[in-house]
Amino acid sequence: MGAIDLVSGTIYEAKETFVSVLSDRSLSFEREAGFAVQALTANDYALRIAMQNRQSVINAITNIAAIGISLNPAKKQAYLVPRDNRICLDISYIGLMDLAMSTGAIRWAQAELVYENDAFALNGFDKPPTHTYDPFSKDRGDVVGVYVVVKTADGDYLTETMSIDEVNAIRDRSSAWHAWLTRKARSPWVTDPGEMAKKTCVKRAYKYWPKTERLEQAIHHLNTDGSEGLHDIAVQIEQPDRVDVLPMITEALATTTDEEALAYWKANNGRLARQPQDHARLKQEIMRHRQALRAHAEQYEAEAMIEYDQIPYSDDEEA
């Protein structure tokens, strides 16, 4: 039996498990198996690792189904890569954002690198940042940072930024980077540093998005089986104190006019920038309160007009 036939047979051994754990019914085993054969046989090194560690191939195919991600090269969501003498499922930053969108956590997402000659500015919470540059420039300078901006289901924007120093600090702690430093093993931090910077920023940003099981599973996979070794990022990142939304709702509902309620929202909603669910809750409560205030004001004006119309005219007024 040839190498290609052996690897193809190994992939098809995973069919039953693939179907049993499939989280996205739009995925087809036959299509994903075809993409997997194509990926593993296009590279002699990957083919050799796949033959030496057939169980890792089965595990990778199973993870595709469990997470609900595709190996379709056109989508650029995920890849099968040889790493640490095994075949690993590698999920791109595009794949992570697609998972978040497909599961309803967010509506839209974009991740971009920022170069030193670009113009970049944050516009506060609830608005996307401003990033302008000459796309035809041959010298945008060195990369100085990365950001990801998403639009939530409520239509709000959340933006996460990281300097290149923050990205490199996480890179320096990853097992994939250490493998390259110590034994020159293949590392995406060397071959695709820009893509890894975007993925690192997405992995930090997702902590503040509405949670979904498939996205959580994808992140966990990358931090463990994916050998990115970032499962301890939470220890490194200083987590802000959580804001209690209940007192804010009480304060908002204490406003007595529509203008006061709107002013409270504009002045305070940014305090919940890291808590999208609480932000949405406060927004909903204030919207209801403003509707009630407007209805009350309209009723008051209508009653006032009725009372005014019922006041009898004097002889002078009738004249």
C-alpha positions as CSV (number, residue, x, y, z in Angstrom):
1,M,0.0,0.0,0.0
2,G,1.4,3.4,-1.0
3,A,1.8,6.3,1.4
4,I,-1.1,8.3,0.0
5,D,-3.4,5.2,0.3
6,L,-2.3,4.6,3.9
7,V,-3.0,8.2,4.9
8,S,-6.3,8.3,3.1
9,G,-7.3,5.1,4.8
10,T,-6.4,6.6,8.2
11,I,-8.6,9.6,7.5
12,Y,-11.5,7.4,6.6
13,E,-11.1,5.5,9.8
14,A,-12.3,8.6,11.6
15,K,-15.6,8.8,9.7
16,E,-17.8,7.2,12.4
17,T,-16.4,9.4,15.1
18,F,-16.6,12.4,12.9
19,V,-20.3,11.9,12.4
20,S,-21.0,11.2,16.1
21,V,-19.4,14.4,17.3
22,L,-20.3,16.7,14.4
23,S,-21.4,20.1,15.8
24,D,-22.2,21.8,12.5
25,R,-24.4,19.8,10.2
26,S,-23.4,21.8,7.2
27,L,-20.0,20.1,7.3
28,S,-19.6,17.0,5.1
29,F,-17.2,14.2,6.1
30,E,-16.5,13.4,2.4
31,R,-15.6,17.0,1.6
32,E,-13.4,17.5,4.7
33,A,-11.7,14.1,4.1
34,G,-10.9,15.2,0.6
35,F,-9.4,18.5,1.9
36,A,-7.4,16.5,4.5
37,V,-6.0,14.1,1.9
38,Q,-5.0,17.1,-0.3
39,A,-3.3,18.9,2.6
40,L,-1.3,16.0,3.9
41,T,-0.2,14.6,0.5
42,A,0.9,18.0,-0.9
43,N,3.9,18.1,1.5
44,D,6.4,15.3,1.9
45,Y,7.2,16.3,5.5
46,A,3.5,16.3,6.5
47,L,2.9,13.0,4.7
48,R,5.8,11.4,6.6
49,I,4.6,12.7,10.0
50,A,1.1,11.5,9.1
51,M,2.4,8.0,8.4
52,Q,4.5,7.9,11.6
53,N,1.6,9.2,13.8
54,R,-1.7,8.0,12.4
55,Q,-3.6,8.6,15.6
56,S,-2.8,12.3,15.5
57,V,-4.4,12.4,12.0
58,I,-7.6,10.7,13.4
59,N,-7.6,13.2,16.4
60,A,-7.3,16.2,14.0
61,I,-10.2,15.0,11.8
62,T,-12.3,14.4,14.9
63,N,-11.5,17.9,16.2
64,I,-12.7,19.4,12.9
65,A,-16.2,17.9,13.5
66,A,-16.3,18.7,17.2
67,I,-15.4,22.4,16.7
68,G,-17.3,22.8,13.5
69,I,-14.6,24.3,11.3
70,S,-13.7,23.5,7.7
71,L,-10.4,22.7,6.0
72,N,-11.7,24.2,2.8
73,P,-8.7,26.2,1.5
74,A,-10.9,28.9,0.1
75,K,-12.3,29.7,3.5
76,K,-8.8,29.9,5.2
77,Q,-10.4,28.8,8.5
78,A,-8.2,25.8,9.5
79,Y,-5.3,23.7,8.4
80,L,-3.6,20.4,9.1
81,V,0.0,21.1,10.0
82,P,2.9,18.9,11.2
83,R,4.1,20.0,14.6
84,D,5.9,18.2,17.4
85,N,6.0,15.0,15.4
86,R,2.2,14.9,15.0
87,I,-0.5,16.3,12.7
88,C,-2.3,19.2,14.4
89,L,-5.5,21.0,13.5
90,D,-4.5,24.7,13.3
91,I,-7.3,27.3,13.4
92,S,-6.6,30.7,11.9
93,Y,-7.8,34.0,13.3
94,I,-10.3,34.0,10.4
95,G,-11.6,30.7,11.6
96,L,-12.0,31.9,15.1
97,M,-13.9,35.0,13.9
98,D,-16.1,32.9,11.6
99,L,-16.9,30.6,14.5
100,A,-18.0,33.6,16.6
101,M,-20.2,34.9,13.8
102,S,-21.7,31.5,12.8
103,T,-22.7,30.8,16.5
104,G,-24.3,34.2,16.9
105,A,-21.8,35.6,19.4
106,I,-21.1,38.5,17.1
107,R,-22.4,39.9,13.7
108,W,-19.1,41.0,12.2
109,A,-15.4,41.1,12.9
110,Q,-12.1,42.5,11.5
111,A,-8.5,42.1,12.6
112,E,-5.7,44.3,11.3
113,L,-2.1,45.0,11.8
114,V,-1.1,48.6,12.5
115,Y,2.2,50.0,11.1
116,E,4.2,52.9,12.4
117,N,3.3,55.1,9.4
118,D,-0.4,54.4,9.7
119,A,-2.9,56.8,11.3
120,F,-4.8,55.0,14.0
121,A,-7.2,56.3,16.7
122,L,-9.7,54.9,19.1
123,N,-13.1,56.6,19.0
124,G,-14.3,55.5,22.4
125,F,-16.6,52.7,23.3
126,D,-19.5,51.8,20.9
127,K,-17.7,53.1,17.8
128,P,-15.1,51.4,15.5
129,P,-11.6,52.8,15.5
130,T,-10.2,55.0,12.7
131,H,-7.4,53.3,10.8
132,T,-6.1,55.1,7.7
133,Y,-3.1,54.3,5.5
134,D,-1.9,54.3,1.9
135,P,-2.5,50.7,0.7
136,F,0.0,51.2,-2.1
137,S,2.8,52.5,0.1
138,K,6.1,50.5,-0.1
139,D,7.1,51.7,3.3
140,R,4.5,51.7,6.1
141,G,7.2,51.0,8.6
142,D,7.4,48.3,11.2
143,V,4.4,46.7,12.8
144,V,3.6,48.5,16.0
145,G,0.3,46.8,17.0
146,V,-2.8,44.9,16.1
147,Y,-6.5,45.3,16.8
148,V,-9.7,43.4,16.4
149,V,-13.1,45.2,16.2
150,V,-16.4,43.3,16.3
151,K,-20.1,44.3,16.0
152,T,-22.3,42.7,18.6
153,A,-25.8,41.3,18.1
154,D,-27.1,44.6,19.6
155,G,-25.3,46.7,17.0
156,D,-22.6,47.9,19.3
157,Y,-18.8,47.8,18.6
158,L,-16.1,46.2,20.8
159,T,-12.4,46.9,20.0
160,E,-9.4,45.2,21.4
161,T,-5.9,46.5,20.8
162,M,-2.4,45.1,21.5
163,S,1.0,46.6,21.1
164,I,3.6,44.5,19.3
165,D,5.5,44.3,22.6
166,E,2.4,42.7,24.2
167,V,2.1,40.3,21.3
168,N,5.8,39.4,21.5
169,A,5.6,38.8,25.3
170,I,2.9,36.2,24.7
171,R,4.9,34.7,21.7
172,D,7.9,34.4,24.0
173,R,6.0,32.3,26.4
174,S,4.5,29.9,23.8
175,S,5.7,26.4,23.4
176,A,5.7,26.8,19.6
177,W,8.2,29.7,19.9
178,H,10.4,27.9,22.4
179,A,10.5,24.8,20.1
180,W,11.9,27.0,17.3
181,L,14.4,28.7,19.6
182,T,15.7,25.4,21.1
183,R,15.6,23.1,18.1
184,K,14.6,25.2,15.1
185,A,11.3,23.3,14.9
186,R,8.7,24.7,12.6
187,S,6.7,27.5,14.2
188,P,3.9,29.7,12.9
189,W,5.5,32.6,14.8
190,V,8.3,32.4,12.3
191,T,6.5,31.6,9.1
192,D,3.4,33.7,9.7
193,P,4.1,36.3,12.4
194,G,1.3,38.7,11.2
195,E,-1.3,36.0,11.3
196,M,-0.2,34.9,14.7
197,A,-0.4,38.5,16.0
198,K,-4.0,38.8,14.8
199,K,-4.9,35.4,16.3
200,T,-3.3,36.5,19.6
201,C,-5.5,39.6,19.7
202,V,-8.6,37.7,18.8
203,K,-7.9,35.2,21.6
204,R,-7.7,38.1,24.1
205,A,-10.7,39.9,22.6
206,Y,-13.0,36.9,22.7
207,K,-13.0,36.9,26.5
208,Y,-15.4,39.9,26.3
209,W,-17.7,38.5,23.6
210,P,-20.9,36.5,24.4
211,K,-19.7,33.0,25.1
212,T,-20.4,30.0,22.8
213,E,-19.3,26.4,23.4
214,R,-17.8,25.9,19.9
215,L,-15.6,29.0,20.2
216,E,-14.5,28.1,23.7
217,Q,-13.6,24.6,22.5
218,A,-11.6,26.1,19.6
219,I,-9.6,28.3,21.9
220,H,-9.0,25.4,24.3
221,H,-7.8,23.2,21.4
222,L,-5.3,25.9,20.3
223,N,-3.9,26.3,23.8
224,T,-3.5,22.6,24.3
225,D,-3.5,20.2,21.4
226,G,-2.6,23.0,19.0
227,S,0.7,23.5,20.9
228,E,0.3,27.3,21.0
229,G,0.8,27.1,24.8
230,L,-1.3,30.2,25.6
231,H,-3.6,28.6,28.2
232,D,-2.0,30.8,30.9
233,I,-2.6,34.1,29.2
234,A,-5.3,34.9,31.7
235,V,-2.6,35.0,34.4
236,Q,-0.5,37.4,32.4
237,I,-3.3,39.8,31.4
238,E,-4.4,42.1,34.1
239,Q,-8.2,41.7,34.4
240,P,-10.2,44.8,35.2
241,D,-12.6,44.8,38.1
242,R,-16.1,43.8,37.1
243,V,-18.6,46.6,37.2
244,D,-22.0,45.8,39.0
245,V,-24.7,46.7,36.5
246,L,-27.6,46.6,39.0
247,P,-26.7,49.9,40.7
248,M,-26.3,51.5,37.2
249,I,-29.8,50.3,36.2
250,T,-31.2,51.8,39.4
251,E,-29.5,55.1,38.7
252,A,-30.7,55.1,35.1
253,L,-34.3,54.4,36.1
254,A,-34.2,57.3,38.6
255,T,-33.9,59.8,35.8
256,T,-37.1,61.8,35.2
257,T,-36.9,62.9,31.6
258,D,-35.9,61.4,28.3
259,E,-33.0,63.8,28.0
260,E,-31.6,62.8,31.5
261,A,-31.9,59.1,30.6
262,L,-30.1,59.6,27.3
263,A,-27.4,61.7,29.0
264,Y,-26.9,58.9,31.6
265,W,-26.4,56.3,28.9
266,K,-23.9,58.4,27.0
267,A,-21.9,59.2,30.2
268,N,-21.9,55.7,31.7
269,N,-22.2,52.9,29.1
270,G,-18.5,52.9,28.5
271,R,-18.0,51.5,32.0
272,L,-19.3,48.2,30.7
273,A,-17.0,48.0,27.7
274,R,-15.6,44.6,28.9
275,Q,-19.0,43.2,29.8
276,P,-21.1,43.0,26.6
277,Q,-24.0,41.1,28.2
278,D,-24.3,43.7,31.0
279,H,-23.9,46.5,28.5
280,A,-26.8,45.1,26.5
281,R,-28.9,44.7,29.6
282,L,-28.3,48.3,30.6
283,K,-29.1,49.5,27.1
284,Q,-32.4,47.5,27.0
285,E,-33.5,48.9,30.4
286,I,-32.7,52.5,29.5
287,M,-34.6,52.1,26.1
288,R,-37.7,50.9,28.0
289,H,-37.4,53.7,30.5
290,R,-37.0,56.3,27.8
291,Q,-40.1,54.9,26.0
292,A,-42.1,55.1,29.3
293,L,-40.9,58.7,29.9
294,R,-41.8,59.8,26.4
295,A,-45.2,58.2,26.7
296,H,-45.8,59.9,30.1
297,A,-44.7,63.3,28.7
298,E,-47.0,62.9,25.7
299,Q,-49.9,62.0,28.0
300,Y,-49.2,64.9,30.3
301,E,-49.2,67.3,27.3
302,A,-52.4,65.9,26.0
303,E,-54.1,66.3,29.4
304,A,-52.8,69.8,29.7
305,M,-54.2,70.7,26.3
306,I,-57.6,69.3,27.3
307,E,-57.7,71.3,30.5
308,Y,-56.7,74.4,28.6
309,D,-59.5,73.9,26.1
310,Q,-62.0,73.5,28.9
311,I,-61.1,76.9,30.5
312,P,-64.0,79.3,29.6
313,Y,-63.2,82.4,27.6
314,S,-63.8,85.8,29.2
315,D,-65.9,88.4,27.4
316,D,-62.7,90.2,26.3
317,E,-61.1,87.0,24.9
318,E,-64.3,86.1,22.9
319,A,-64.2,89.6,21.4
